[in-house]
Amino acid sequence: MTNEALYWLLDVEAYDFNIGVLKGTDLTGKALMVSRQLWSVIREDKVLSVLIGPGIFKGTAVSGNIRVDVVEKLGALIFDPTQLRYDEPVPVVDIINPEVIDPLGTKKQEEIVTIIRKLVIEKGNVMAADPLAKVEQRGSVPQTVHYDEMIKKIDVSHVSGVQRARFILAGTNSPMYRPFAESFEKRGYIQADRLKVMATPFLKFSSFVDIEIMSDWMIVEKAGIDTKTGIEAMRDEYDATLMQVKENEEAFIFET
C-alpha cells in the first residue's frame, strides 16, 4: 500500500457510552487520528468504518449531574457509517465533512487570469465603450461614468501541508494536539496493544487486543492483497502508519 498518512479531525457524539469510570454517559468531543485512509471492515454481515493509526480523543462525558473530562490515546476509531446523523440518539462521527490534512503536501504556485474592472469618472467628451451614465449640467463640463477593464495575470501561492497543519492543529485545536504530540515524543504510541480503540458501535473505549471487539474483521480494501484479519491486520496497518509518521516526524509533530 502506498497511501500517505493523513490527519483526520472529526466531531464525535455518542450516547449511553461507557468511559470506564462511568457508564451510560452522553459523550461529545473531537477525535484527531492519523490514518492512511478511511478503511472499511467486514465481519459476517456487519460492515463498519475505521480510521487506523495513532490518535487522540478529547471531550466531555455527562451522566446526570456528573461531568467528566475525557482524554484517551487511540490506536483506532471504529464507527457505523449508517449512523451519521446528529438528530438521532445513536453514536455518530462526522465523517461527512471532516477536516483532512496532508502534512506532506507541497507548496503550490498557480497562475490565474482575471479581469479587473475599475469604476472611472472622467470629464469632457469621453469615448467610453460602455458608459454607465453621462451627466451634463448647464455651464459645466460633462462627466461620463464608465468601467475601465484590464486583463491581468495573478500568481496565487497555496500554503504547504505543514503550514496548514500548524495553523489548524497548533492553533484552535492545540488543547487536543498538544497531548497527542507530547505522547508521541515520549514514545506513547510505539505499541498499538497499549492503546484504546474508540468503538462507538459497541458504546465503549476498547483495548486494541480486545478479542470480542477486534477479532475476525477483514479490511475490505486489502482483500486479495493481505490474508491477515482482525487484531493482526489492524496492528500491521497501525505499524505502517506509525512508521510513516516517524519517517516524516518534522512534518507531523511540531511545537505548539
Accessible surface in RSA format (square Angstrom, percent):
REM  Atomic radii and reference values for relative SASA: ProtOr
REM  Chains: A
REM  Algorithm: Lee & Richards
REM  Probe-radius: 1.40
REM  Slices: 20
REM RES _ NUM      All-atoms   Total-Side   Main-Chain    Non-polar    All polar
REM                ABS   REL    ABS   REL    ABS   REL    ABS   REL    ABS   REL
RES MET A   1    95.48  49.4  30.09  19.9  65.39 155.7  29.61  25.2  65.87  87.3
RES THR A   2   132.79  94.4 109.94 111.5  22.85  54.5  81.56 109.5  51.24  77.5
RES ASN A   3    42.33  29.2  31.66  30.6  10.67  25.7  13.44  32.3  28.89  27.9
RES GLU A   4    86.84  49.9  79.37  60.0   7.47  17.8  29.73  57.5  57.11  46.6
RES ALA A   5     0.16   0.2   0.16   0.3   0.00   0.0   0.16   0.2   0.00   0.0
RES LEU A   6    38.82  21.6  38.82  27.8   0.00   0.0  38.82  27.3   0.00   0.0
RES TYR A   7     0.01   0.0   0.01   0.0   0.00   0.0   0.00   0.0   0.01   0.0
RES TRP A   8    25.33  10.2  25.33  12.3   0.00   0.0  25.33  13.5   0.00   0.0
RES LEU A   9    13.53   7.5   9.02   6.5   4.51  11.3   9.03   6.3   4.50  12.1
RES LEU A  10     2.18   1.2   0.00   0.0   2.18   5.5   2.18   1.5   0.00   0.0
RES ASP A  11    56.24  39.4  54.43  54.2   1.81   4.3  13.00  30.6  43.25  43.1
RES VAL A  12     3.12   2.0   0.00   0.0   3.12   7.5   0.18   0.2   2.93   7.9
RES GLU A  13    34.78  20.0  34.77  26.3   0.00   0.0   2.93   5.7  31.85  26.0
RES ALA A  14     0.30   0.3   0.00   0.0   0.30   0.7   0.00   0.0   0.30   0.8
RES TYR A  15    51.38  24.0  50.14  28.5   1.25   3.2  40.48  30.4  10.90  13.4
RES ASP A  16    92.09  64.5  82.59  82.2   9.49  22.4  26.86  63.2  65.23  65.0
RES PHE A  17     0.00   0.0   0.00   0.0   0.00   0.0   0.00   0.0   0.00   0.0
RES ASN A  18    40.98  28.3  39.55  38.2   1.42   3.4  10.81  26.0  30.17  29.2
RES ILE A  19    17.93  10.2   3.12   2.3  14.81  35.7   4.04   2.9  13.89  37.7
RES GLY A  20    62.28  76.8   0.00   N/A  62.28  76.8  35.79  98.2  26.49  59.3
RES VAL A  21   123.51  81.3  90.79  82.2  32.72  78.9  98.49  85.6  25.02  67.9
RES LEU A  22    37.37  20.8  34.75  24.9   2.62   6.6  37.37  26.2   0.00   0.0
RES LYS A  23   155.50  75.9 138.76  85.1  16.74  39.9  81.23  73.1  74.27  79.1
RES GLY A  24    37.51  46.3   0.00   N/A  37.51  46.3  14.43  39.6  23.08  51.7
RES THR A  25     0.00   0.0   0.00   0.0   0.00   0.0   0.00   0.0   0.00   0.0
RES ASP A  26    71.89  50.4  70.02  69.7   1.88   4.4  14.60  34.4  57.29  57.1
RES LEU A  27     0.00   0.0   0.00   0.0   0.00   0.0   0.00   0.0   0.00   0.0
RES THR A  28    68.70  48.9  67.17  68.1   1.54   3.7  44.62  59.9  24.08  36.4
RES GLY A  29    21.79  26.9   0.00   N/A  21.79  26.9  16.10  44.2   5.69  12.7
RES LYS A  30    78.83  38.5  78.44  48.1   0.39   0.9  55.21  49.7  23.62  25.2
RES ALA A  31     0.00   0.0   0.00   0.0   0.00   0.0   0.00   0.0   0.00   0.0
RES LEU A  32     0.08   0.0   0.07   0.0   0.01   0.0   0.07   0.0   0.01   0.0
RES MET A  33     0.00   0.0   0.00   0.0   0.00   0.0   0.00   0.0   0.00   0.0
RES VAL A  34     0.14   0.1   0.14   0.1   0.00   0.0   0.14   0.1   0.00   0.0
RES SER A  35     0.00   0.0   0.00   0.0   0.00   0.0   0.00   0.0   0.00   0.0
RES ARG A  36    18.37   7.7  13.75   7.0   4.62  11.0   0.00   0.0  18.37  11.1
RES GLN A  37    40.94  22.9  40.07  29.3   0.87   2.1  17.12  36.4  23.82  18.1
RES LEU A  38    56.68  31.6  43.93  31.4  12.75  32.1  43.93  30.9  12.75  34.3
RES TRP A  39     0.15   0.1   0.00   0.0   0.15   0.3   0.03   0.0   0.12   0.2
RES SER A  40    32.69  27.6  32.69  43.6   0.00   0.0   5.71  12.2  26.98  37.8
RES VAL A  41     0.00   0.0   0.00   0.0   0.00   0.0   0.00   0.0   0.00   0.0
RES ILE A  42    55.42  31.5  52.96  39.5   2.46   5.9  52.96  38.1   2.46   6.7
RES ARG A  43    53.23  22.3  49.19  25.1   4.04   9.6  17.26  23.6  35.97  21.8
RES GLU A  44   164.77  94.6 123.45  93.4  41.33  98.4  56.61 109.5 108.17  88.3
RES ASP A  45   139.03  97.4 106.22 105.7  32.81  77.6  47.97 112.9  91.07  90.8
RES LYS A  46    90.32  44.1  89.32  54.8   0.99   2.4  54.74  49.3  35.58  37.9
RES VAL A  47    71.88  47.3  61.25  55.5  10.63  25.6  61.25  53.2  10.63  28.8
RES LEU A  48     0.11   0.1   0.02   0.0   0.09   0.2   0.02   0.0   0.09   0.2
RES SER A  49     9.50   8.0   9.50  12.7   0.00   0.0   0.00   0.0   9.50  13.3
RES VAL A  50     0.00   0.0   0.00   0.0   0.00   0.0   0.00   0.0   0.00   0.0
RES LEU A  51     0.00   0.0   0.00   0.0   0.00   0.0   0.00   0.0   0.00   0.0
RES ILE A  52     0.00   0.0   0.00   0.0   0.00   0.0   0.00   0.0   0.00   0.0
RES GLY A  53     0.00   0.0   0.00   N/A   0.00   0.0   0.00   0.0   0.00   0.0
RES PRO A  54     0.00   0.0   0.00   0.0   0.00   0.0   0.00   0.0   0.00   0.0
RES GLY A  55     0.01   0.0   0.00   N/A   0.01   0.0   0.01   0.0   0.00   0.0
RES ILE A  56     1.35   0.8   1.35   1.0   0.00   0.0   1.35   1.0   0.00   0.0
RES PHE A  57     0.01   0.0   0.01   0.0   0.00   0.0   0.01   0.0   0.00   0.0
RES LYS A  58    77.18  37.7  71.99  44.2   5.19  12.4  26.70  24.0  50.48  53.8
RES GLY A  59    12.70  15.7   0.00   N/A  12.70  15.7   9.28  25.5   3.42   7.7
RES THR A  60    24.37  17.3  23.83  24.2   0.54   1.3   5.12   6.9  19.25  29.1
RES ALA A  61     0.00   0.0   0.00   0.0   0.00   0.0   0.00   0.0   0.00   0.0
RES VAL A  62    53.10  34.9  49.98  45.2   3.12   7.5  49.98  43.4   3.12   8.5
RES SER A  63    30.68  25.9  24.31  32.4   6.38  14.7   3.68   7.8  27.00  37.8
RES GLY A  64    73.57  90.7   0.00   N/A  73.57  90.7  44.47 122.0  29.09  65.2
RES ASN A  65   162.47 112.0 124.22 120.0  38.25  92.1  37.40  90.0 125.07 120.9
RES ILE A  66    91.64  52.2  88.41  65.9   3.24   7.8  91.64  66.0   0.00   0.0
RES ARG A  67   172.73  72.5 144.00  73.4  28.74  68.4  52.94  72.4 119.79  72.6
RES VAL A  68    43.04  28.3  39.94  36.2   3.10   7.5  43.04  37.4   0.00   0.0
RES ASP A  69   116.75  81.8  92.86  92.4  23.89  56.5  28.07  66.1  88.67  88.4
RES VAL A  70    10.22   6.7   7.33   6.6   2.89   7.0  10.12   8.8   0.10   0.3
RES VAL A  71    75.68  49.8  49.34  44.7  26.34  63.5  49.34  42.9  26.34  71.4
RES GLU A  72    35.49  20.4  34.29  25.9   1.20   2.8   1.62   3.1  33.87  27.7
RES LYS A  73    81.32  39.7  76.22  46.8   5.10  12.2  44.36  39.9  36.96  39.4
RES LEU A  74     0.00   0.0   0.00   0.0   0.00   0.0   0.00   0.0   0.00   0.0
RES GLY A  75     0.00   0.0   0.00   N/A   0.00   0.0   0.00   0.0   0.00   0.0
RES ALA A  76     0.00   0.0   0.00   0.0   0.00   0.0   0.00   0.0   0.00   0.0
RES LEU A  77     0.00   0.0   0.00   0.0   0.00   0.0   0.00   0.0   0.00   0.0
RES ILE A  78     0.34   0.2   0.34   0.3   0.00   0.0   0.34   0.2   0.00   0.0
RES PHE A  79     1.59   0.8   1.59   1.0   0.00   0.0   1.59   1.0   0.00   0.0
RES ASP A  80    11.65   8.2   9.78   9.7   1.87   4.4   0.05   0.1  11.60  11.6
RES PRO A  81    49.67  36.2  38.92  35.5  10.75  39.1  39.09  32.3  10.57  65.7
RES THR A  82    97.28  69.2  81.52  82.6  15.76  37.6  79.26 106.5  18.02  27.2
RES GLN A  83    40.32  22.5  40.30  29.4   0.03   0.1   5.17  11.0  35.15  26.7
RES LEU A  84    43.68  24.3  27.77  19.9  15.91  40.0  30.65  21.5  13.04  35.1
RES ARG A  85   110.01  46.2 104.99  53.5   5.02  12.0  56.34  77.0  53.67  32.5
RES TYR A  86   107.18  50.0  86.32  49.1  20.86  54.3  84.54  63.5  22.64  27.9
RES ASP A  87   117.84  82.5  85.28  84.9  32.56  77.0  50.84 119.7  66.99  66.8
RES GLU A  88    72.82  41.8  70.59  53.4   2.23   5.3   7.51  14.5  65.31  53.3
RES PRO A  89   105.08  76.6  86.98  79.3  18.10  65.8  88.95  73.4  16.13 100.3
RES VAL A  90    37.95  25.0  37.42  33.9   0.52   1.3  37.95  33.0   0.00   0.0
RES PRO A  91    13.16   9.6  11.70  10.7   1.45   5.3  11.70   9.7   1.45   9.0
RES VAL A  92     2.54   1.7   1.42   1.3   1.11   2.7   2.54   2.2   0.00   0.0
RES VAL A  93     1.19   0.8   0.00   0.0   1.19   2.9   0.30   0.3   0.89   2.4
RES ASP A  94    29.63  20.8  26.05  25.9   3.58   8.5   4.07   9.6  25.56  25.5
RES ILE A  95    23.65  13.5  13.58  10.1  10.07  24.3  13.58   9.8  10.07  27.3
RES ILE A  96   114.95  65.4  89.22  66.5  25.72  62.0  95.38  68.7  19.57  53.1
RES ASN A  97   119.67  82.5  96.50  93.3  23.17  55.8  29.91  72.0  89.77  86.8
RES PRO A  98    35.61  26.0  16.34  14.9  19.26  70.0  17.93  14.8  17.68 109.9
RES GLU A  99    64.70  37.1  59.38  44.9   5.32  12.7  10.80  20.9  53.89  44.0
RES VAL A 100    51.25  33.7  35.61  32.2  15.64  37.7  35.61  30.9  15.64  42.4
RES ILE A 101     0.58   0.3   0.58   0.4   0.00   0.0   0.58   0.4   0.00   0.0
RES ASP A 102    49.20  34.5  42.60  42.4   6.61  15.6  20.46  48.1  28.75  28.7
RES PRO A 103     0.90   0.7   0.00   0.0   0.90   3.3   0.00   0.0   0.90   5.6
RES LEU A 104    55.68  31.0  34.11  24.4  21.57  54.2  38.61  27.1  17.07  45.9
RES GLY A 105    26.10  32.2   0.00   N/A  26.10  32.2  22.37  61.4   3.73   8.4
RES THR A 106   101.65  72.3  88.20  89.4  13.45  32.1  72.79  97.8  28.86  43.6
RES LYS A 107   129.10  63.0 103.41  63.5  25.69  61.2  50.14  45.1  78.96  84.1
RES LYS A 108   133.58  65.2 129.66  79.6   3.92   9.3  75.61  68.1  57.97  61.7
RES GLN A 109   123.66  69.1  89.94  65.7  33.72  80.3  51.44 109.5  72.22  54.8
RES GLU A 110    81.24  46.6  76.80  58.1   4.43  10.6  29.41  56.9  51.82  42.3
RES GLU A 111   107.15  61.5  77.76  58.8  29.38  70.0  21.43  41.4  85.72  70.0
RES ILE A 112    70.50  40.1  66.43  49.5   4.07   9.8  70.50  50.8   0.00   0.0
RES VAL A 113    92.55  60.9  61.93  56.1  30.62  73.8  61.93  53.8  30.62  83.0
RES THR A 114    43.20  30.7  37.80  38.3   5.40  12.9  17.39  23.4  25.81  39.0
RES ILE A 115   102.28  58.2  80.82  60.2  21.46  51.7  80.82  58.2  21.46  58.2
RES ILE A 116    65.79  37.4  62.42  46.5   3.37   8.1  65.72  47.3   0.07   0.2
RES ARG A 117   132.95  55.8 104.46  53.3  28.49  67.8  36.05  49.3  96.90  58.7
RES LYS A 118   110.83  54.1 107.42  65.9   3.41   8.1  61.09  55.0  49.74  53.0
RES LEU A 119   103.56  57.7  77.76  55.6  25.80  64.9  77.76  54.6  25.80  69.4
RES VAL A 120    31.41  20.7  28.62  25.9   2.79   6.7  31.41  27.3   0.00   0.0
RES ILE A 121   112.28  63.9  82.87  61.7  29.42  70.9  82.87  59.7  29.42  79.8
RES GLU A 122    68.69  39.4  64.86  49.1   3.83   9.1  17.04  33.0  51.65  42.2
RES LYS A 123   146.08  71.3 120.79  74.1  25.29  60.2  63.24  56.9  82.85  88.2
RES GLY A 124    21.92  27.0   0.00   N/A  21.92  27.0  20.05  55.0   1.88   4.2
RES ASN A 125   147.73 101.9 113.97 110.1  33.77  81.3  35.89  86.4 111.84 108.1
RES VAL A 126    29.74  19.6  19.12  17.3  10.61  25.6  22.71  19.7   7.03  19.1
RES MET A 127   188.25  97.5 154.22 102.1  34.03  81.0 127.46 108.4  60.79  80.5
RES ALA A 128    23.22  21.4   0.36   0.5  22.87  52.0   4.92   6.9  18.31  48.5
RES ALA A 129   114.40 105.2  66.15 102.1  48.25 109.8  78.24 110.2  36.17  95.8
RES ASP A 130   104.77  73.4  99.33  98.9   5.44  12.9  30.96  72.9  73.81  73.6
RES PRO A 131    55.83  40.7  38.59  35.2  17.25  62.7  38.59  31.9  17.25 107.2
RES LEU A 132    94.08  52.4  60.69  43.4  33.39  83.9  63.65  44.7  30.43  81.9
RES ALA A 133    49.18  45.2  38.96  60.1  10.22  23.2  48.97  69.0   0.21   0.5
RES LYS A 134   120.67  58.9  89.23  54.7  31.45  74.9  72.59  65.3  48.08  51.2
RES VAL A 135    68.08  44.8  64.04  58.0   4.04   9.7  66.80  58.0   1.28   3.5
RES GLU A 136   135.10  77.6 102.29  77.4  32.80  78.1  28.69  55.5 106.41  86.9
RES GLN A 137   122.33  68.4 111.25  81.3  11.08  26.4  32.28  68.7  90.06  68.3
RES ARG A 138   247.18 103.8 204.52 104.3  42.66 101.6  90.13 123.2 157.06  95.2
RES GLY A 139    86.75 107.0   0.00   N/A  86.75 107.0  42.78 117.4  43.97  98.5
RES SER A 140    59.04  49.9  36.37  48.5  22.67  52.2  43.20  92.0  15.84  22.2
RES VAL A 141    85.94  56.6  73.98  67.0  11.96  28.8  76.22  66.2   9.72  26.3
RES PRO A 142    41.41  30.2  41.41  37.8   0.00   0.0  41.41  34.2   0.00   0.0
RES GLN A 143    58.82  32.9  58.12  42.5   0.70   1.7   6.20  13.2  52.62  39.9
RES THR A 144     2.06   1.5   2.06   2.1   0.00   0.0   0.00   0.0   2.06   3.1
RES VAL A 145    29.17  19.2  29.17  26.4   0.00   0.0  29.17  25.3   0.00   0.0
RES HIS A 146    21.50  11.8  21.50  14.9   0.00   0.0  18.49  19.1   3.01   3.5
RES TYR A 147    87.16  40.7  69.77  39.7  17.39  45.3  27.07  20.3  60.09  74.1
RES ASP A 148    57.33  40.2  56.14  55.9   1.18   2.8   5.34  12.6  51.99  51.9
RES GLU A 149    96.14  55.2  69.96  52.9  26.17  62.3  21.96  42.5  74.17  60.6
RES MET A 150    85.61  44.3  78.86  52.2   6.76  16.1  61.06  51.9  24.56  32.5
RES ILE A 151   130.19  74.1  99.26  73.9  30.93  74.6  99.26  71.5  30.93  83.9
RES LYS A 152   110.97  54.1 107.27  65.8   3.70   8.8  55.06  49.6  55.91  59.6
RES LYS A 153   139.93  68.3 118.34  72.6  21.59  51.4  66.40  59.8  73.53  78.3
RES ILE A 154    66.88  38.1  63.65  47.4   3.23   7.8  66.83  48.1   0.06   0.2
RES ASP A 155    95.61  67.0  69.62  69.3  25.99  61.4  14.55  34.2  81.05  80.8
RES VAL A 156    50.20  33.0  47.27  42.8   2.93   7.1  50.20  43.6   0.00   0.0
RES SER A 157    56.56  47.8  30.24  40.4  26.31  60.6  28.44  60.6  28.11  39.4
RES HIS A 158    79.82  43.6  75.92  52.8   3.90  10.0  54.45  56.1  25.38  29.5
RES VAL A 159    90.36  59.5  76.00  68.8  14.37  34.6  76.14  66.2  14.22  38.6
RES SER A 160    22.34  18.9  22.29  29.7   0.05   0.1  16.87  35.9   5.47   7.7
RES GLY A 161     8.55  10.5   0.00   N/A   8.55  10.5   7.14  19.6   1.40   3.1
RES VAL A 162    40.17  26.4  40.17  36.4   0.00   0.0  40.17  34.9   0.00   0.0
RES GLN A 163    90.47  50.6  84.40  61.7   6.06  14.4  31.77  67.6  58.70  44.5
RES ARG A 164    86.49  36.3  83.88  42.8   2.62   6.2  34.91  47.7  51.58  31.3
RES ALA A 165     0.00   0.0   0.00   0.0   0.00   0.0   0.00   0.0   0.00   0.0
RES ARG A 166   107.69  45.2 103.92  53.0   3.76   9.0  35.18  48.1  72.50  43.9
RES PHE A 167   165.47  82.8 151.47  93.8  14.00  36.4 160.07  97.0   5.40  15.5
RES ILE A 168    27.15  15.5  22.51  16.8   4.65  11.2  26.99  19.4   0.16   0.4
RES LEU A 169     0.00   0.0   0.00   0.0   0.00   0.0   0.00   0.0   0.00   0.0
RES ALA A 170    27.09  24.9  11.90  18.4  15.19  34.5  12.33  17.4  14.76  39.1
RES GLY A 171    38.76  47.8   0.00   N/A  38.76  47.8  30.67  84.2   8.09  18.1
RES THR A 172   129.33  92.0 101.82 103.2  27.50  65.5  75.82 101.8  53.50  80.9
RES ASN A 173    18.94  13.1  15.53  15.0   3.41   8.2   3.45   8.3  15.48  15.0
RES SER A 174    15.17  12.8  15.17  20.2   0.00   0.0   1.56   3.3  13.61  19.1
RES PRO A 175    71.46  52.1  65.09  59.3   6.36  23.1  67.65  55.9   3.80  23.6
RES MET A 176     7.81   4.0   7.55   5.0   0.26   0.6   7.37   6.3   0.45   0.6
RES TYR A 177     0.01   0.0   0.01   0.0   0.00   0.0   0.01   0.0   0.00   0.0
RES ARG A 178   101.62  42.7 101.41  51.7   0.21   0.5  34.24  46.8  67.38  40.8
RES PRO A 179    41.74  30.4  36.92  33.7   4.82  17.5  38.33  31.6   3.41  21.2
RES PHE A 180     0.07   0.0   0.07   0.0   0.00   0.0   0.07   0.0   0.00   0.0
RES ALA A 181     6.61   6.1   6.61  10.2   0.00   0.0   6.61   9.3   0.00   0.0
RES GLU A 182    81.08  46.6  79.95  60.5   1.13   2.7  27.29  52.8  53.80  43.9
RES SER A 183    15.70  13.3  10.78  14.4   4.92  11.3  13.96  29.7   1.74   2.4
RES PHE A 184    17.75   8.9  10.03   6.2   7.71  20.1  10.14   6.2   7.60  21.8
RES GLU A 185   106.99  61.4  77.01  58.3  29.98  71.4  27.80  53.8  79.18  64.6
RES LYS A 186   166.44  81.2 138.78  85.2  27.65  65.8  94.55  85.1  71.89  76.6
RES ARG A 187   163.34  68.6 152.23  77.6  11.10  26.4  61.83  84.5 101.51  61.5
RES GLY A 188    21.30  26.3   0.00   N/A  21.30  26.3  14.63  40.2   6.66  14.9
RES TYR A 189     1.85   0.9   1.47   0.8   0.38   1.0   1.54   1.2   0.31   0.4
RES ILE A 190    62.92  35.8  49.92  37.2  12.99  31.3  50.75  36.5  12.17  33.0
RES GLN A 191    86.26  48.2  81.21  59.3   5.06  12.0  23.50  50.0  62.77  47.6
RES ALA A 192     3.72   3.4   0.09   0.1   3.63   8.3   0.09   0.1   3.63   9.6
RES ASP A 193    60.89  42.7  49.64  49.4  11.24  26.6  18.27  43.0  42.62  42.5
RES ARG A 194   195.21  82.0 159.82  81.5  35.39  84.3  59.17  80.9 136.04  82.4
RES LEU A 195     4.60   2.6   1.09   0.8   3.50   8.8   2.60   1.8   2.00   5.4
RES LYS A 196    78.50  38.3  78.49  48.2   0.01   0.0  49.70  44.7  28.80  30.7
RES VAL A 197     0.00   0.0   0.00   0.0   0.00   0.0   0.00   0.0   0.00   0.0
RES MET A 198     0.00   0.0   0.00   0.0   0.00   0.0   0.00   0.0   0.00   0.0
RES ALA A 199     0.00   0.0   0.00   0.0   0.00   0.0   0.00   0.0   0.00   0.0
RES THR A 200     0.23   0.2   0.23   0.2   0.00   0.0   0.00   0.0   0.23   0.3
RES PRO A 201    34.99  25.5   6.69   6.1  28.30 102.9   9.72   8.0  25.28 157.1
RES PHE A 202    63.37  31.7  44.75  27.7  18.62  48.4  50.41  30.6  12.96  37.1
RES LEU A 203    59.71  33.3  58.72  42.0   0.99   2.5  58.72  41.2   0.99   2.7
RES LYS A 204    58.63  28.6  58.63  36.0   0.00   0.0  23.36  21.0  35.28  37.6
RES PHE A 205    21.10  10.6   3.43   2.1  17.66  46.0   3.43   2.1  17.66  50.6
RES SER A 206     3.51   3.0   0.00   0.0   3.51   8.1   3.51   7.5   0.00   0.0
RES SER A 207    43.97  37.2  38.49  51.4   5.48  12.6  33.91  72.2  10.06  14.1
RES PHE A 208     0.00   0.0   0.00   0.0   0.00   0.0   0.00   0.0   0.00   0.0
RES VAL A 209    60.52  39.8  51.43  46.6   9.09  21.9  51.43  44.7   9.09  24.7
RES ASP A 210    33.08  23.2  25.50  25.4   7.58  17.9  11.28  26.5  21.81  21.7
RES ILE A 211   129.60  73.7 124.54  92.8   5.06  12.2 124.54  89.7   5.06  13.7
RES GLU A 212   130.21  74.8 114.03  86.3  16.18  38.5  49.61  96.0  80.60  65.8
RES ILE A 213     2.23   1.3   2.23   1.7   0.00   0.0   2.23   1.6   0.00   0.0
RES MET A 214     0.00   0.0   0.00   0.0   0.00   0.0   0.00   0.0   0.00   0.0
RES SER A 215    22.08  18.7  21.02  28.1   1.06   2.4  13.27  28.2   8.81  12.3
RES ASP A 216   101.77  71.3  85.98  85.6  15.80  37.4  16.91  39.8  84.87  84.6
RES TRP A 217     1.64   0.7   1.11   0.5   0.54   1.3   1.04   0.6   0.60   1.0
RES MET A 218    71.65  37.1  71.65  47.4   0.00   0.0  40.83  34.7  30.82  40.8
RES ILE A 219     3.43   2.0   1.85   1.4   1.58   3.8   1.85   1.3   1.58   4.3
RES VAL A 220    64.00  42.1  56.56  51.2   7.45  17.9  56.56  49.1   7.45  20.2
RES GLU A 221    61.90  35.5  40.29  30.5  21.61  51.5  34.19  66.1  27.71  22.6
RES LYS A 222    17.13   8.4  16.85  10.3   0.28   0.7   7.13   6.4  10.00  10.7
RES ALA A 223    51.51  47.4  29.77  45.9  21.74  49.4  32.32  45.5  19.19  50.8
RES GLY A 224    89.58 110.5   0.00   N/A  89.58 110.5  44.31 121.6  45.27 101.4
RES ILE A 225   125.66  71.5  91.30  68.0  34.36  82.8  96.33  69.4  29.33  79.6
RES ASP A 226    41.59  29.1  30.17  30.0  11.42  27.0  15.05  35.4  26.55  26.5
RES THR A 227   136.72  97.2 110.08 111.6  26.64  63.5  88.27 118.6  48.45  73.2
RES LYS A 228    82.37  40.2  73.39  45.0   8.98  21.4  42.26  38.0  40.12  42.7
RES THR A 229    61.07  43.4  52.68  53.4   8.39  20.0  26.79  36.0  34.28  51.8
RES GLY A 230     2.03   2.5   0.00   N/A   2.03   2.5   1.99   5.4   0.04   0.1
RES ILE A 231    29.41  16.7  26.53  19.8   2.88   6.9  26.53  19.1   2.88   7.8
RES GLU A 232    89.64  51.5  87.50  66.2   2.14   5.1  25.35  49.0  64.29  52.5
RES ALA A 233     1.95   1.8   1.25   1.9   0.70   1.6   1.25   1.8   0.70   1.9
RES MET A 234     0.70   0.4   0.70   0.5   0.00   0.0   0.70   0.6   0.00   0.0
RES ARG A 235    73.11  30.7  73.11  37.3   0.00   0.0  30.09  41.1  43.02  26.1
RES ASP A 236    47.00  32.9  39.96  39.8   7.04  16.6  16.92  39.8  30.08  30.0
RES GLU A 237     0.23   0.1   0.00   0.0   0.23   0.5   0.23   0.4   0.00   0.0
RES TYR A 238     0.00   0.0   0.00   0.0   0.00   0.0   0.00   0.0   0.00   0.0
RES ASP A 239    63.88  44.7  59.69  59.4   4.19   9.9  27.61  65.0  36.27  36.2
RES ALA A 240    36.48  33.5  25.23  38.9  11.26  25.6  33.79  47.6   2.69   7.1
RES THR A 241     0.00   0.0   0.00   0.0   0.00   0.0   0.00   0.0   0.00   0.0
RES LEU A 242    11.05   6.2  11.05   7.9   0.00   0.0  11.05   7.8   0.00   0.0
RES MET A 243    98.28  50.9  97.62  64.6   0.66   1.6  83.55  71.0  14.73  19.5
RES GLN A 244    36.93  20.6  36.93  27.0   0.00   0.0  18.59  39.6  18.34  13.9
RES VAL A 245     0.00   0.0   0.00   0.0   0.00   0.0   0.00   0.0   0.00   0.0
RES LYS A 246    85.15  41.5  69.74  42.8  15.41  36.7  42.55  38.3  42.60  45.4
RES GLU A 247   125.82  72.2  87.91  66.5  37.91  90.3  39.90  77.2  85.92  70.1
RES ASN A 248    49.44  34.1  41.36  40.0   8.08  19.5   9.29  22.4  40.15  38.8
RES GLU A 249    70.75  40.6  67.72  51.2   3.03   7.2  19.27  37.3  51.48  42.0
RES GLU A 250   156.06  89.6 145.73 110.3  10.33  24.6  63.65 123.1  92.42  75.5
RES ALA A 251    13.27  12.2  10.62  16.4   2.65   6.0  11.78  16.6   1.49   4.0
RES PHE A 252     0.06   0.0   0.06   0.0   0.00   0.0   0.06   0.0   0.00   0.0
RES ILE A 253    12.58   7.2   2.02   1.5  10.56  25.4   2.02   1.5  10.56  28.7
RES PHE A 254    12.80   6.4   2.01   1.2  10.79  28.1  10.08   6.1   2.72   7.8
RES GLU A 255   160.07  91.9 141.30 106.9  18.77  44.7  61.60 119.1  98.47  80.4
RES THR A 256    71.71  51.0   7.61   7.7  64.09 152.7  26.91  36.1  44.80  67.7
END  Absolute sums over single chains surface
CHAIN  1 A    14277.0      11476.4       2800.7       7572.8       6704.2
END  Absolute sums over all chains
TOTAL         14277.0      11476.4       2800.7       7572.8       6704.2
